Amino acid sequence: DDETLGWFRESLAAFDAALRVCGRETYPACWAAAQNGRGGALYSIGHRTRGDANSAFSHFRQSLVAFDAALSEQRLDMAPLDWAETHRSRGDMLRQYGSWAVGGFGAIYDVLAIEGYRRALDVINPQSMPVLWHELNSTIVAMIPQDTLRDEDARLRLAHLRAALDGLAPGDDPQLWADQKMALVGQLLYLGMDAEAEE
């Protein structure tokens, strides 16, 4: 609604103000955090103005620039959680952008989004962040069709199905656990039948 959109615009203005104070040379960590926050605010504004395609895509493009700016300063070895969070946020934005893209462009953005999620998973693990681990792996699975014609994609989907189950116990959510087990079985059967057909 208009009030929520107003909050995101206010937060964007706050991040812009922070960037005027936190220079990259003098306060690099602050600058990168403000760029990441700016990217998130722009993404949220774009998502909520999707009725106006030009406005939405403009905000998404600016969001991508802000996330890339943050990643130009963030380093995996210095601030791994910040680095992973920016890659995850960038992936969310690219996935949303891809869902609105026309022609074959959506698939390109999906590939880039999956790349961002997989980089985030270099840091996020099922022991320390099981919910986020499961969420990211499940998102990747949902972005790759079970009947994909590319063997590489089918195996990637299988790997992330297995990984998603690593972060989920039957007692956490029995229905979700069962659904994901069935999805895993389905992917294994699909790969098996595909291999058999090639023999």
Order of alpha helices (4+ residues) and beta strands (2+ residues): alpha-alpha-alpha-alpha-alpha-alpha-alpha-alpha
